[in-house]
């Protein structure tokens, strides 16, 4: 069965520092991978996605992620953290079963930005 | 751009009461998904519909039911509410073809007292 593991439930970085949020997946078939961000008391906003093609994917707000099949990873990065990046980040893999799709989420990583 | 609309945004119910949550997908999206997010938890898939037919079922209690209507909006009906049903309920919609990217609504926060 497909699953997602996010390493580190809490990550804290200084403003202007590199952000690295780790995500590893397991899948028996090529996966679709997603990163969503959730601000306090809000819904899930799509940051970026990998389906096919280029393995380095750029998203909104300066985030990007690289799909590495050999490492079964899809880590999220941002070169310079901003205070507004403080939020919960979820990595997700899609399961396609008989044409339907559901998302399986990782446990989430809470990102804190220190001034 | 139009987004997924959920109503109500907040709902407070007593134990054993019923609740109905509504979801209006992005125009031209034909698939709707429901997820439940408990406090400090990741979202868990409940159920999905494509073209008004149930397409997949996850960890949805038997006390819950859902349907998708001809205008593609969906309703999640919850009966005999329990304290443990208190959670954020998200609806997401997608177009079945291609990457099937799901776009989420703002959620309905259900509190069961």
HADDOCK unambig.tbl for C-alpha pairs under 7 A between the chains (distance, minus, plus):
assign (segid A and resid 42 and name CA) (segid B and resid 106 and name CA) 5.76 0.50 0.50
assign (segid A and resid 43 and name CA) (segid B and resid 104 and name CA) 6.61 0.50 0.50
assign (segid A and resid 43 and name CA) (segid B and resid 105 and name CA) 6.04 0.50 0.50
assign (segid A and resid 43 and name CA) (segid B and resid 106 and name CA) 4.10 0.50 0.50
assign (segid A and resid 43 and name CA) (segid B and resid 107 and name CA) 5.79 0.50 0.50
assign (segid A and resid 44 and name CA) (segid B and resid 104 and name CA) 5.75 0.50 0.50
assign (segid A and resid 45 and name CA) (segid B and resid 104 and name CA) 6.79 0.50 0.50
assign (segid A and resid 51 and name CA) (segid B and resid 99 and name CA) 6.36 0.50 0.50
assign (segid A and resid 100 and name CA) (segid B and resid 55 and name CA) 5.85 0.50 0.50
assign (segid A and resid 100 and name CA) (segid B and resid 56 and name CA) 6.47 0.50 0.50
assign (segid A and resid 102 and name CA) (segid B and resid 45 and name CA) 6.82 0.50 0.50
assign (segid A and resid 105 and name CA) (segid B and resid 42 and name CA) 6.28 0.50 0.50
assign (segid A and resid 105 and name CA) (segid B and resid 43 and name CA) 6.59 0.50 0.50
assign (segid A and resid 106 and name CA) (segid B and resid 42 and name CA) 6.66 0.50 0.50
assign (segid A and resid 107 and name CA) (segid B and resid 41 and name CA) 6.73 0.50 0.50
assign (segid A and resid 107 and name CA) (segid B and resid 42 and name CA) 5.27 0.50 0.50
assign (segid A and resid 108 and name CA) (segid B and resid 42 and name CA) 6.33 0.50 0.50
